[in-house]
Amino acid sequence: MTTLYRNLVKGFVLSIAVWASACSNVSFTPSDALSKESLPDGPQQETFSFNDSNTMAKVDILFVDDNSGSMQAKQEKLGTRLAPFVSSLGNVDWQIAITTTDTSNGKYGLSGSIVQMTGTNTKILTSKVPNYETVFRNSIVRPEMVNCGLECPSDDERPLQALIGAINKRFTDNAGFWRENSDFVVVFLSDEDEKYAGDGLPVEPQVVINSVRAAFPNKPFNAYGILTVPGDSTCYGSVASVSGKYSYFQAELVQLTGGVMGSICENDYSAALQSIGERVRSNSGSVNLRYLPIPESVSMVVSPFDPDLTWTLEGRAIRFNKVPKKGTNIVVRYTPH
């Protein structure tokens, strides 16, 4: 993995001027581990079907909330800024759930289970929940962090492992969150990185993508984050004082799925959340390839043909200019990178 981190740092340092803004795309070289161990031989073909008769895009949004000791003020900043996020989603039919980065065997180890929304009888937040902005604020700021003494949430943050845990509980603790014909979005809030897993066994982005694809074969998936952006040395200096790290693994997942991210060190998360929301809206109806493609190798057959449907490639995400019509089948052929 050393080569991955060296390439990541190079890519982010070269684009540090871009990262100075609230949000941006990420670009870096795929890791040696992925290219040598996970890639198949030869061209690939994947088929996607669009069968939703509802013209309003549906998005299920999971917030993975770092509930370690350094995060209370950052949770509070996020909690008071749901409005610009929801506003930027436009007419998207959204719903939100929250889990934490604690996957330990301790008292607060949720391992991906979604939390009860504070002051309600539901685990799923929608615009129909009374005072939903206040409910979100009171739920994203985790009470287990406050005056916890010797029994606190784990400082061994596992955001990607928590995400896989959440997916694995889709028929049990988290039943009802993922809807038919909806996009799946994850938003990380963390000043740490999966790389620093205490047992030395971090969950890598490719494993997450494989897990999502296995659970939801045709569901569009995109990752976003408010993170310690790799290459932002000023922010790193700030979070390092409380054991924070560059968010390399989350950043790679964001890049591979065509998402955007903002800095955990911003005083106000409004701009970051607005940019994330706008990208969520524009990604509605997009699809994700199983492997990172060589861009010039990608070809697509749309049936029935729609002359007004166009697309762009970002990482392994194919973004359409509009949600494809009901009954559309799309065959994508490409060569993995």
Secondary structure, DSSP 4 states (H G I P E B T S, - for coil): -HHHHHHHHHHHHHTHHHHTSSEE----PPPHHHHHHTPPSS-EEEEEEE-----S-EEEEEEEE--STT-HHHHHHHHTTHHHHHHHTTT-EEEEEEEES--SSSTT--TTPPPPPTTSS-S-B-TTSTTHHHHHHHHHS-GGGTT-TTS---SS--HHHHHHHHHHTTTTTTTTSSPTT-EEEEEEE-SS-GGG-TTS-PPPHHHHHHHHHHHSTT--EEEEEEE--TT-HHHHHHHHTTT----HHHHHHHHHTT--EEETT-S--HHHHHHHHHHHHHHTT-EE-SSPBPGGG-EEEEES--TT--EEEETTEEEESSPPPTTEEEEEEE-B-
